[in-house]
Amino acid sequence: MSGTYLGMPVFPPPTHPAFPAAAHEAVNNPTLRGNLRHATHTIRAKRARAVAEVSDWAALREAGKQIKDHTLRHLDRYLVQLEEAVTAAGGTVHWAADADEANRIVTELVRATGESEVVKVKSMATQEIGLNEALEAAGIRAYETDLAELIVQLGHDRPSHILVPAIHRNRGEIRDIFRREMGEWGRPAPEGLTDTPAELAEAARLHLREKFLRAKVGISGANFMVAETGTLVVVESEGNGRMCLTLPETLISVVGIEKTVPSWRDLEVFLQTLPRSSTAERMNPYTSTWTGTTDGDGPQTFHLVLLDNGRTDTLADEVGRQALRCIRCSACLNVCPVYERAGGHAYGSVYPGPIGAILSPQLRGTASEIDASLPYASSLCGACYEVCPVAIDIPEVLVHLRERVIEGGEAVRNGNKVLLKPAKGHAAERAAMRAARWAFSHPAALRTGQRLASRSRRLHPRTLPGPGRAWTGTRDLPAVPAEPFRDWWQRTGGGKGGAK
């Protein structure tokens, strides 16, 4: 193998800082902020128009929520049904408990073909588990074929958006990446390549075409898996996915277990809501479905790797499990004021934005600095909930996860119960909450404390010391009243002008 970079950096990098520090750096990058502002405003305006065309959007949203909740409650049954249907159709199902097991399974499957190259498309799950890096370590080169993911890979970069992984790049930056890197990966960029969209798309098409025609192994994800027939579904706008799904001799699909839907009737709901919420289209230009294998048509060997990697533990959390409804439309990112300013890289996850702030800490736990900080990466404005096509109450889950970080940290399973491991940080905040609980449980002590606070009000600082400066850096501390409310109430007879 050469020294050329072959994959995408693992999420999160070993030394990824907490969200506030990472976001601070991003906010001070005017080019990044400009790219994000233009892209997110454009996408969300188009989405709003597309959704407004549907008179029963609220009913579709509720139907999607109900279908997902029903499936998650009975996921064990539907996964068994899915496995039986895929097997009956000629496919092979593999179960992966975590990232290491999934990477081992896929690496062994590719090695069994004798190939040293694979083409990949539409699989955030493989980015979640670091599959490219695992394949690279085994001497296997993975080529991303989705246009945006190709830009990210050629740029030695990381995805920063669910729908548009290269949203943080403008056309000039993409042109420079193509000119500089394409020749190291295969067909070089055309001479005199400009930054016009048509020329950039044509350069990518020519570069990828030779890889599609040469590849013997394809790796994909899936937007949905239909349990009743064992059918997998990928929706896209470019057609690269269909090339990756049909031309190779062997197809390996790595899919999170939560992508299951019971029937084709259920799928119909999501094929209406996903395109409008993601690309603002009435229907995706390419909707590809495949069921096992068919002699003489498409891949002759099909493997489905069902990925858990923290999803079962997330399912055990009655509040947090609603994150597993997510259909990866990215609508929440495009309306989030925090994401618009900080960008996706600050989240240290392949799942950025509001959904990443609730999904990543559940899949990975909250032991790391970045995961413990993600539930706080929100203003709780609720815009994300309003646009979610499956009605995930992201603010509710954020508050729930903040409680987990403060009270106990990481959720762990003990038999049939979900317990909380002791948290490492936030000791001062926990101590303050315990003190407040004690004070509110002892009225006499609370009354004495209030009187002392009122009488010493002139000595109070206007900002908090130490870590509290972050909170008071943009706001003043509330002024303590000259008289506690209880004393005022007693003195005025309940506000009627005199004691009784």
PyMOL commands that set and color helices and strands:
alter all, ss='L'
color gray80, all
select helices_A, chain A and resi 19-27+30-52+57-73+75-88+99-113+124-129+131-137+147-154+171-185+197-214+240-246+257-259+264-278+311-315+320-325+331-335+337-342+345-347+353-364+369-376+383-387+394-407+427-440+443-455+457-459+466-472+485-492
alter helices_A, ss='H'
color red, helices_A
select strands_A, chain A and resi 92-96+117-121+141-144+217-220+224-226+231-236+250-256+260-261+286-291+301-307+411-414+417-420
alter strands_A, ss='S'
color yellow, strands_A
deselect
rebuild
show_as cartoon
